[in-house]
Amino acid sequence: MFSIKNLLKLNPIRSTIIITSCLISSLLTVFVRYNLTWQADLLKENNIQGFLYLSLISLISYILSSILSNFGNYFLLTKSVQEYLHSIRGAMLKRYSNNIDSSKVQNDLINNLETAENQYLFLVAALIEYIFLFIFSVVAILSLNWIIVLSTLILALILLKLPDMFKNVVGKTSIANSEQTQKFLADISNWTRGLDVLHRFNLRDVYLSKLNYAGTSYTKVYLKNVKINKNVSLIVVLSNVIAQLLISALTGMLILHNKLSIGAFFSIGGLIGYTFSYVVIISNGLVQMKNGKAIVDQINSQLEEPLFHEKAEKNYKDVKYLISNLSKNFSNMTKIIYPDIEINQGDKILLTGPSGIGKSTLFKLILGELTPTSGSIVAVDKDGQKHKIIRNQIGYISQEPVLMPASIIDNITMFNPNMKKKALNIIDKVKLKKDILNFKDGINTIVTTDKSNISGGQKQKIVLARTLLYNKPLILVDEATSAIDARNAKEILRTVTKVDATVIVIAHNLTNDTRRLFDKEIKLSDQNV
């Protein structure tokens, strides 16, 4: 559950230090202002030595207050918040299924958590500090004059009630902003995925216009959210100014009637300014908390969902794979009909045919990424029992390899340090060693996925090394040497075809010498479409 209570429970000792620092810092801040009464009275009596002594105490108190505030309310609090958000991200990730939309994940883990961090966790911490300051200021004023305290409290209650008037509208615009952000991210993802197709039809303007429309819709909702929050803040600030003017007028009247000393005037002026400033900040904070609380409720509803568990899959000892009566229909009226295929365990298959004939589609059907319209793809174990091909038994090297924003070695070992030694041997086999030597940090080079520092050929070699490292019994290679020079591509295919696994490779324009590396060639033709 996402809450302040759970944040504090994460590290009780640190939380105690944060609260104590906040308490002492607030007390010292008010003391510095209250001390002005005594300083002014000493000046009136020409007691310069006493005035300088109290000034030194105020200076020390101010410095100590600043140190405690920065150490407790900023450094330690930030550390606790980041650790807590890390645990929340982990809890949310455990509840995502394999087919979750990436734009939703981005919105949840970045936008929503950032909003919850700034408009809830840090805001609540700041509000606690300001509440301490408000209480100490009221107590200090009470020691000087009860009439001002009573007037201050009445006006403070009015200011504190203002946010409730805007509670519903602020919450609704916050949720609308979050939903529109998710939709905008989804639009970017969906249209960017089809950008290559649009380019081929010279329709780049369609891409720009669609994203421009999505961006405009997002901007409207975002600006509406900002506008409402700013308008509410403005109302609260103006109310604060009016309240301070009323208290200032009351203070002046009390001084004229000798109910307050001139020295007390300096303290009250500052403390009243503090008090109403704190009330404004608390009021604004409560408004923003409505925004943050709406997002926190969303996060908590996700955290209440059951954990996602992948079904345990039995490891079979397969002896063959059968493709029978397989076909796939598409929405554009295209239909691919595949021949019946029998592949024995350990076979090295070359899958060829014209572009668009359905080779990559066959791989997606084997992987379970697409559902066949008819027919079946099954594995047969040593006892003759048929079953679906288990996904984690397949090594897949695609045309567009997917790498994580981690080191090269972690991308190969998939974060298993025990596999590092074996991985180093495979790196040489897939002709990656020479590439790695060109990187300053070698195998520890971090892959940058946004502006990639790794070439297409290097990516293919990394994924190939990963696949070979984990000894998958079925390996699918979809033109995975297309970005590698011919000589190295041949050597890599030689390595792949020597592994103890069933290997199916999609490739074009291979030499006869390279074709002889395979046990058989399956040709798909136009008759299949």
C-alpha positions as CSV (number, residue, x, y, z in Angstrom):
1,M,0.0,0.0,0.0
2,F,1.4,3.4,-1.0
3,S,1.2,5.6,2.1
4,I,3.2,7.9,4.4
5,K,2.9,5.3,7.2
6,N,4.7,2.7,5.0
7,L,7.3,5.2,4.0
8,L,8.1,5.8,7.7
9,K,8.2,2.1,8.5
10,L,10.7,1.5,5.7
11,N,13.5,2.8,8.0
12,P,12.2,3.7,11.5
13,I,15.4,5.1,12.8
14,R,15.9,7.4,9.8
15,S,12.3,8.4,10.0
16,T,12.7,9.4,13.7
17,I,15.7,11.5,12.8
18,I,13.8,13.2,10.0
19,I,10.8,14.1,12.3
20,T,13.1,15.2,15.2
21,S,15.1,17.4,12.8
22,C,11.9,18.9,11.4
23,L,10.6,19.6,14.9
24,I,13.8,21.3,16.2
25,S,14.4,23.2,13.0
26,S,10.8,24.6,13.2
27,L,11.2,25.6,16.8
28,L,14.5,27.4,16.2
29,T,13.0,29.3,13.2
30,V,10.1,30.7,15.3
31,F,12.5,31.4,18.2
32,V,14.7,33.6,15.9
33,R,11.6,35.7,15.0
34,Y,10.3,35.8,18.6
35,N,13.7,36.9,19.8
36,L,13.2,40.2,18.0
37,T,10.9,41.3,20.9
38,W,13.8,41.0,23.4
39,Q,16.3,42.5,21.0
40,A,14.1,45.6,20.4
41,D,13.5,46.1,24.1
42,L,17.2,45.9,24.8
43,L,17.9,48.5,22.1
44,K,15.2,50.7,23.6
45,E,17.1,50.5,27.0
46,N,20.5,51.1,25.2
47,N,21.7,47.7,26.3
48,I,24.0,47.1,23.2
49,Q,25.9,44.2,24.9
50,G,22.6,42.3,25.6
51,F,21.4,43.1,22.1
52,L,24.6,41.7,20.5
53,Y,24.4,38.6,22.7
54,L,20.8,37.9,21.6
55,S,21.8,38.6,18.0
56,L,24.5,36.0,18.2
57,I,22.1,33.5,19.7
58,S,19.7,34.2,16.8
59,L,22.5,33.7,14.2
60,I,23.5,30.4,15.8
61,S,19.8,29.3,15.9
62,Y,19.3,30.2,12.3
63,I,22.4,28.3,11.1
64,L,21.5,25.3,13.2
65,S,17.9,25.4,11.9
66,S,19.1,25.5,8.3
67,I,21.4,22.6,8.8
68,L,18.8,20.4,10.4
69,S,16.2,21.3,7.8
70,N,18.5,20.5,4.9
71,F,19.9,17.3,6.5
72,G,16.6,15.9,7.7
73,N,13.9,17.3,5.4
74,Y,15.9,17.1,2.2
75,F,18.8,14.7,2.3
76,L,17.5,11.9,4.5
77,L,13.9,12.4,3.3
78,T,15.0,12.2,-0.3
79,K,16.9,9.0,0.4
80,S,13.9,7.4,2.1
81,V,11.5,8.5,-0.7
82,Q,13.7,7.0,-3.4
83,E,14.1,3.7,-1.6
84,Y,10.4,3.6,-1.0
85,L,9.6,4.4,-4.7
86,H,12.0,1.7,-5.7
87,S,10.1,-0.9,-3.6
88,I,6.8,0.4,-5.1
89,R,8.1,0.0,-8.6
90,G,9.1,-3.6,-7.8
91,A,5.7,-4.3,-6.4
92,M,3.9,-2.9,-9.4
93,L,6.2,-4.8,-11.9
94,K,5.2,-8.1,-10.2
95,R,1.6,-7.4,-11.1
96,Y,2.1,-6.8,-14.8
97,S,1.3,-9.6,-17.2
98,N,3.5,-10.4,-20.2
99,N,1.2,-8.7,-22.6
100,I,0.9,-5.4,-20.8
101,D,0.9,-2.3,-22.9
102,S,4.3,-0.5,-22.8
103,S,2.7,3.0,-22.7
104,K,0.8,2.0,-19.6
105,V,4.0,0.8,-17.9
106,Q,5.7,4.1,-18.8
107,N,2.8,6.1,-17.5
108,D,2.6,4.1,-14.2
109,L,6.3,3.9,-13.4
110,I,7.3,7.3,-14.5
111,N,4.5,9.8,-14.7
112,N,2.2,8.5,-11.9
113,L,5.1,7.8,-9.5
114,E,6.6,11.2,-10.2
115,T,3.3,12.9,-9.4
116,A,2.9,10.8,-6.3
117,E,6.4,11.7,-5.2
118,N,6.2,15.5,-5.8
119,Q,2.5,16.0,-5.0
120,Y,2.1,13.6,-2.2
121,L,5.2,12.2,-0.4
122,F,7.4,15.4,-0.5
123,L,4.3,17.5,-0.1
124,V,3.1,15.7,3.0
125,A,6.6,16.0,4.5
126,A,6.7,19.8,3.7
127,L,3.2,20.2,5.2
128,I,4.2,18.5,8.4
129,E,7.1,21.0,8.7
130,Y,4.8,24.0,8.0
131,I,2.3,22.7,10.5
132,F,5.0,22.6,13.2
133,L,6.0,26.2,12.2
134,F,2.4,27.3,12.3
135,I,1.8,25.8,15.8
136,F,5.0,27.3,17.3
137,S,4.2,30.7,15.7
138,V,0.7,30.6,17.2
139,V,2.1,29.7,20.7
140,A,4.6,32.5,20.4
141,I,1.9,35.1,19.5
142,L,-0.3,33.8,22.3
143,S,2.5,34.7,24.8
144,L,2.3,38.2,23.5
145,N,-1.5,38.8,23.0
146,W,-4.4,36.5,22.9
147,I,-6.7,38.7,20.8
148,I,-4.3,38.5,17.9
149,V,-4.1,34.7,18.3
150,L,-7.8,34.4,18.3
151,S,-8.2,36.6,15.2
152,T,-5.3,34.7,13.5
153,L,-6.9,31.3,14.2
154,I,-10.3,32.4,12.9
155,L,-8.8,33.7,9.6
156,A,-6.5,30.6,9.4
157,L,-9.5,28.3,9.6
158,I,-11.2,30.2,6.8
159,L,-8.1,29.9,4.6
160,L,-7.7,26.2,5.4
161,K,-11.3,25.5,4.3
162,L,-10.8,27.1,0.9
163,P,-9.2,24.0,-0.7
164,D,-12.3,21.9,0.0
165,M,-14.3,24.1,-2.3
166,F,-12.1,22.9,-5.2
167,K,-11.6,19.3,-4.1
168,N,-13.7,17.5,-6.8
169,V,-12.6,19.6,-9.8
170,V,-8.9,19.3,-8.9
171,G,-9.2,15.5,-8.5
172,K,-11.0,15.1,-11.8
173,T,-8.6,17.1,-13.8
174,S,-5.7,15.2,-12.3
175,I,-7.1,11.8,-13.3
176,A,-8.0,13.2,-16.8
177,N,-4.4,14.4,-17.2
178,S,-3.0,11.0,-16.2
179,E,-5.3,9.2,-18.6
180,Q,-4.5,11.6,-21.5
181,T,-0.8,11.2,-20.8
182,Q,-1.1,7.4,-21.1
183,K,-3.1,7.8,-24.3
184,F,-0.5,10.2,-25.8
185,L,2.3,7.7,-25.0
186,A,0.3,4.9,-26.6
187,D,-0.3,7.0,-29.7
188,I,3.4,7.8,-30.0
189,S,4.2,4.1,-29.6
190,N,1.6,2.9,-32.1
191,W,2.3,5.4,-34.8
192,T,6.0,5.2,-34.5
193,R,5.8,1.4,-34.9
194,G,4.1,1.9,-38.3
195,L,6.4,4.8,-39.4
196,D,8.5,2.6,-41.7
197,V,5.3,1.5,-43.5
198,L,4.2,5.1,-43.9
199,H,7.6,6.0,-45.3
200,R,7.3,3.4,-48.0
201,F,4.0,4.9,-49.1
202,N,5.3,8.5,-48.8
203,L,2.8,9.2,-46.0
204,R,5.1,10.7,-43.4
205,D,2.7,13.7,-43.2
206,V,0.0,11.3,-41.8
207,Y,2.4,10.4,-39.0
208,L,3.1,14.0,-38.2
209,S,-0.5,15.0,-38.3
210,K,-1.7,12.2,-36.1
211,L,1.0,12.9,-33.5
212,N,0.3,16.6,-33.8
213,Y,-3.4,15.9,-33.0
214,A,-2.5,13.6,-30.1
215,G,-0.1,16.2,-28.8
216,T,-2.7,19.0,-29.0
217,S,-5.2,16.9,-27.1
218,Y,-2.7,16.1,-24.4
219,T,-1.6,19.8,-24.2
220,K,-5.2,20.9,-23.8
221,V,-5.8,18.6,-20.9
222,Y,-2.4,19.4,-19.3
223,L,-3.0,23.1,-19.5
224,K,-6.5,22.8,-18.1
225,N,-5.0,20.9,-15.1
226,V,-2.3,23.6,-14.6
227,K,-4.9,26.4,-15.0
228,I,-7.2,25.0,-12.4
229,N,-4.4,24.5,-9.9
230,K,-3.0,28.0,-10.5
231,N,-6.4,29.6,-10.2
232,V,-7.0,27.8,-6.9
233,S,-3.6,28.9,-5.7
234,L,-4.2,32.5,-6.7
235,I,-7.5,32.6,-4.7
236,V,-5.7,31.3,-1.6
237,V,-2.8,33.8,-2.0
238,L,-5.2,36.7,-2.3
239,S,-7.1,35.6,0.7
240,N,-3.8,35.4,2.6
241,V,-3.0,39.0,1.7
242,I,-6.4,40.2,2.9
243,A,-6.0,38.3,6.2
244,Q,-2.5,39.8,6.8
245,L,-3.8,43.3,6.2
246,L,-6.6,42.7,8.8
247,I,-4.2,41.4,11.4
248,S,-1.7,44.3,10.8
249,A,-4.5,46.8,11.3
250,L,-5.5,45.0,14.6
251,T,-1.9,45.0,15.8
252,G,-1.6,48.7,15.1
253,M,-4.7,49.4,17.2
254,L,-3.4,47.3,20.1
255,I,-0.1,49.2,20.1
256,L,-1.9,52.6,20.1
257,H,-3.9,51.5,23.1
258,N,-0.8,50.3,24.9
259,K,-1.8,46.6,24.8
260,L,1.5,45.7,23.1
261,S,5.1,47.0,23.4
262,I,7.0,48.4,20.4
263,G,9.4,45.4,20.8
264,A,6.6,43.0,20.5
265,F,5.6,44.7,17.3
266,F,8.7,43.4,15.5
267,S,8.1,39.8,16.5
268,I,4.3,39.9,15.8
269,G,4.9,41.4,12.4
270,G,7.2,38.6,11.4
271,L,5.2,35.8,13.2
272,I,2.0,36.9,11.6
273,G,3.7,37.0,8.2
274,Y,5.0,33.5,8.9
275,T,1.7,32.3,10.2
276,F,-0.4,33.3,7.2
277,S,2.3,32.3,4.8
278,Y,2.3,28.8,6.4
279,V,-1.5,28.7,6.1
280,V,-1.3,29.6,2.4
281,I,1.4,27.0,1.9
282,I,-0.7,24.4,3.8
283,S,-3.8,25.4,1.9
284,N,-2.0,25.2,-1.5
285,G,-0.4,21.9,-0.4
286,L,-3.8,20.4,0.5
287,V,-5.1,21.4,-3.0
288,Q,-2.1,19.8,-4.6
289,M,-2.5,16.8,-2.4
290,K,-6.0,16.2,-3.9
291,N,-4.2,15.9,-7.2
292,G,-1.5,13.6,-5.7
293,K,-4.1,11.6,-3.7
294,A,-6.0,10.8,-6.8
295,I,-2.9,9.3,-8.4
296,V,-2.0,7.5,-5.1
297,D,-5.4,5.9,-5.2
298,Q,-4.7,4.7,-8.7
299,I,-1.4,3.2,-7.6
300,N,-3.0,1.5,-4.6
301,S,-5.7,0.0,-6.7
302,Q,-2.9,-1.6,-8.8
303,L,-1.0,-2.8,-5.7
304,E,-4.2,-4.5,-4.6
305,E,-4.3,-6.6,-7.7
306,P,-3.0,-10.2,-7.4
307,L,0.6,-10.9,-8.3
308,F,1.2,-12.1,-11.8
309,H,2.6,-15.7,-11.8
310,E,3.8,-17.3,-15.0
311,K,2.5,-20.9,-15.2
312,A,5.2,-23.4,-14.5
313,E,6.1,-25.2,-17.7
314,K,7.3,-28.7,-17.8
315,N,10.6,-29.4,-19.5
316,Y,10.1,-32.0,-22.2
317,K,12.7,-34.1,-24.0
318,D,11.4,-33.4,-27.5
319,V,12.5,-35.6,-30.4
320,K,10.6,-33.8,-33.2
321,Y,8.4,-30.9,-34.2
322,L,5.3,-31.2,-36.4
323,I,3.6,-28.4,-38.4
324,S,0.2,-29.6,-39.7
325,N,-2.5,-27.9,-41.8
326,L,-1.2,-24.6,-40.6
327,S,-2.7,-21.3,-41.9
328,K,-3.0,-17.7,-40.9
329,N,-5.5,-15.1,-42.1
330,F,-4.9,-11.4,-41.9
331,S,-7.3,-8.4,-41.9
332,N,-6.1,-7.3,-45.3
333,M,-7.6,-10.6,-46.8
334,T,-4.1,-12.2,-47.0
335,K,-4.0,-15.8,-46.2
336,I,-0.9,-17.9,-45.7
337,I,-1.1,-21.7,-46.0
338,Y,2.0,-23.6,-44.8
339,P,3.0,-27.1,-46.0
340,D,3.1,-29.9,-43.4
341,I,6.6,-29.9,-42.0
342,E,8.3,-32.5,-39.8
343,I,11.6,-31.5,-38.1
344,N,13.7,-33.9,-36.1
345,Q,15.5,-32.9,-33.0
346,G,19.0,-31.6,-34.0
347,D,18.0,-30.8,-37.6
348,K,19.6,-27.7,-39.1
349,I,16.9,-26.2,-41.4
350,L,17.3,-23.3,-43.9
351,L,14.0,-21.6,-44.5
352,T,13.9,-19.6,-47.7
353,G,11.4,-17.9,-50.0
354,P,10.5,-14.5,-51.4
355,S,10.0,-11.6,-49.1
356,G,6.5,-11.4,-47.6
357,I,5.9,-15.1,-48.1
358,G,5.3,-15.8,-44.4
359,K,8.7,-16.9,-43.1
360,S,8.8,-14.5,-40.1
361,T,5.1,-15.1,-39.6
362,L,5.9,-18.8,-39.2
363,F,8.4,-18.0,-36.4
364,K,5.8,-15.8,-34.7
365,L,3.3,-18.7,-34.8
366,I,5.9,-21.0,-33.3
367,L,6.7,-18.5,-30.6
368,G,3.0,-18.1,-29.8
369,E,3.1,-14.4,-30.7
370,L,0.4,-15.0,-33.3
371,T,-2.5,-17.5,-33.1
372,P,-3.0,-19.7,-36.2
373,T,-6.3,-19.6,-38.0
374,S,-6.2,-23.3,-38.5
375,G,-3.8,-26.2,-37.9
376,S,-1.2,-26.8,-35.2
377,I,2.4,-26.6,-34.2
378,V,3.4,-29.3,-31.7
379,A,6.4,-30.9,-30.2
380,V,6.6,-34.7,-29.8
381,D,8.5,-36.0,-26.7
382,K,10.5,-39.3,-26.5
383,D,7.3,-41.1,-25.3
384,G,5.4,-40.0,-28.4
385,Q,3.3,-37.5,-26.5
386,K,2.3,-34.3,-28.3
387,H,2.3,-31.0,-26.6
388,K,2.7,-27.3,-27.3
389,I,6.2,-26.0,-27.8
390,I,7.3,-24.4,-24.5
391,R,8.3,-20.8,-25.0
392,N,11.2,-20.9,-22.6
393,Q,12.6,-23.8,-24.7
394,I,13.1,-21.5,-27.7
395,G,16.0,-19.3,-28.5
396,Y,15.0,-16.5,-30.8
397,I,17.2,-14.1,-32.7
398,S,15.1,-11.6,-34.6
399,Q,15.9,-9.1,-37.3
400,E,15.7,-6.3,-34.7
401,P,17.4,-7.6,-31.6
402,V,16.2,-6.3,-28.2
403,L,18.8,-5.3,-25.7
404,M,18.5,-4.0,-22.2
405,P,20.0,-0.7,-21.0
406,A,22.7,-2.7,-19.2
407,S,26.2,-3.8,-19.8
408,I,27.1,-6.0,-22.8
409,I,28.0,-8.9,-20.5
410,D,24.7,-8.6,-18.6
411,N,22.8,-8.6,-21.9
412,I,24.5,-11.9,-22.8
413,T,24.3,-13.6,-19.4
414,M,20.9,-12.1,-18.6
415,F,22.3,-10.9,-15.2
416,N,23.6,-14.3,-14.1
417,P,27.2,-13.8,-13.0
418,N,27.7,-17.5,-12.9
419,M,27.5,-17.6,-16.7
420,K,30.2,-15.0,-17.3
421,K,33.1,-17.4,-17.8
422,K,31.1,-19.5,-20.3
423,A,29.9,-16.3,-22.0
424,L,33.5,-15.1,-22.6
425,N,34.2,-18.3,-24.6
426,I,31.0,-17.8,-26.7
427,I,31.8,-14.2,-27.4
428,D,34.8,-15.3,-29.5
429,K,32.7,-17.9,-31.4
430,V,30.2,-15.3,-32.6
431,K,32.9,-13.0,-33.7
432,L,32.1,-10.4,-31.0
433,K,35.5,-10.2,-29.3
434,K,37.0,-7.8,-31.8
435,D,34.0,-5.5,-31.5
436,I,34.3,-5.5,-27.7
437,L,38.0,-4.6,-27.8
438,N,37.0,-1.3,-29.5
439,F,34.9,-0.3,-26.5
440,K,36.7,1.6,-23.7
441,D,34.9,-0.4,-21.0
442,G,34.9,-3.7,-23.0
443,I,32.2,-6.2,-21.9
444,N,31.1,-3.7,-19.2
445,T,30.1,-1.1,-21.8
446,I,26.6,0.0,-21.0
447,V,24.2,-0.3,-24.0
448,T,22.3,3.0,-24.6
449,T,19.0,2.0,-26.1
450,D,17.7,5.5,-27.1
451,K,20.8,6.6,-29.1
452,S,22.4,3.3,-29.5
453,N,26.2,3.0,-29.1
454,I,26.0,-0.5,-30.5
455,S,25.7,-1.2,-34.2
456,G,23.0,-3.5,-35.7
457,G,25.6,-6.2,-36.4
458,Q,26.9,-6.0,-32.8
459,K,23.4,-6.3,-31.5
460,Q,22.8,-9.4,-33.5
461,K,26.1,-11.0,-32.2
462,I,25.1,-10.1,-28.6
463,V,21.7,-11.8,-28.9
464,L,23.2,-14.7,-30.7
465,A,25.8,-15.2,-27.9
466,R,22.9,-15.0,-25.4
467,T,21.0,-17.7,-27.2
468,L,23.9,-20.0,-27.5
469,L,24.9,-19.5,-23.9
470,Y,21.6,-20.9,-22.6
471,N,21.5,-24.1,-24.7
472,K,17.9,-23.8,-25.9
473,P,16.8,-27.0,-27.7
474,L,15.1,-25.0,-30.5
475,I,16.8,-22.0,-32.0
476,L,15.0,-19.7,-34.5
477,V,17.3,-17.3,-36.4
478,D,15.4,-14.6,-38.5
479,E,18.0,-13.0,-40.8
480,A,20.1,-12.4,-37.7
481,T,23.3,-12.0,-39.7
482,S,21.9,-9.4,-42.2
483,A,23.9,-6.6,-40.6
484,I,27.1,-8.6,-40.4
485,D,29.7,-8.9,-43.2
486,A,29.6,-12.0,-45.4
487,R,32.8,-13.6,-44.1
488,N,31.8,-13.3,-40.4
489,A,28.2,-14.2,-41.2
490,K,29.3,-17.5,-42.7
491,E,31.5,-18.3,-39.6
492,I,28.6,-17.4,-37.3
493,L,26.2,-19.7,-39.2
494,R,28.9,-22.4,-39.0
495,T,28.9,-22.0,-35.2
496,V,25.1,-22.0,-35.0
497,T,24.8,-25.1,-37.1
498,K,27.2,-27.0,-34.9
499,V,25.3,-26.6,-31.6
500,D,23.4,-29.5,-30.1
501,A,19.9,-28.1,-30.9
502,T,17.3,-27.9,-33.6
503,V,18.1,-24.8,-35.6
504,I,15.9,-23.0,-38.2
505,V,17.4,-20.1,-40.0
506,I,15.8,-17.6,-42.3
507,A,18.4,-16.2,-44.7
508,H,18.7,-14.9,-48.3
509,N,21.5,-15.0,-50.9
510,L,23.6,-17.6,-49.2
511,T,26.5,-19.2,-51.2
512,N,26.3,-22.9,-52.0
513,D,29.1,-23.5,-49.5
514,T,27.1,-21.9,-46.7
515,R,23.9,-23.8,-47.7
516,R,25.8,-27.0,-47.2
517,L,26.0,-26.2,-43.5
518,F,22.3,-27.2,-43.3
519,D,20.6,-30.6,-43.3
520,K,17.7,-29.5,-45.4
521,E,16.1,-26.5,-47.0
522,I,12.4,-25.7,-46.8
523,K,11.3,-23.3,-49.6
524,L,8.1,-21.3,-49.2
525,S,6.6,-20.2,-52.5
526,D,3.9,-17.9,-53.8
527,Q,1.6,-20.9,-53.8
528,N,1.5,-20.6,-50.0
529,V,-0.1,-17.2,-50.1
